[in-house]
C-alpha cells in the first residue's frame, strides 16, 4: 500500500514541527516522491544526519509503504 503525500508531510512535521515541507509525487503512483525539508533541527548537522532525521520521522515506512524518496534538506538561512 502506497503512502499519500499528506501523510508523508504529516509525519515529517510531527517529528520536526518547524519544518517547511514540500512533497512532489514524481510518477503519480504514490510510491516515488521528492521532498524538500527545511528545519532548524538540521542546523550544524551533516547532510547524512539531516536525512536520517527525516527517515526516522517516517517511522519505518521507508522501503515498505514508501518505495523511493529523493530528499533535499537544509537549515533555514539566517
DANOR-V525915 format. One line per field, one symbol per residue. ss: DSSP state (~ for helix, > for strand, _ for the rest). A space follows every 50 residues. Layout:
ss = ???
//
This chain:
ss = ____~~~~~~~~~~~____>>>>>>______>>>>>>>_~~~____~~~~ ~~~~~~~____>___>_>>>>>>>____
//
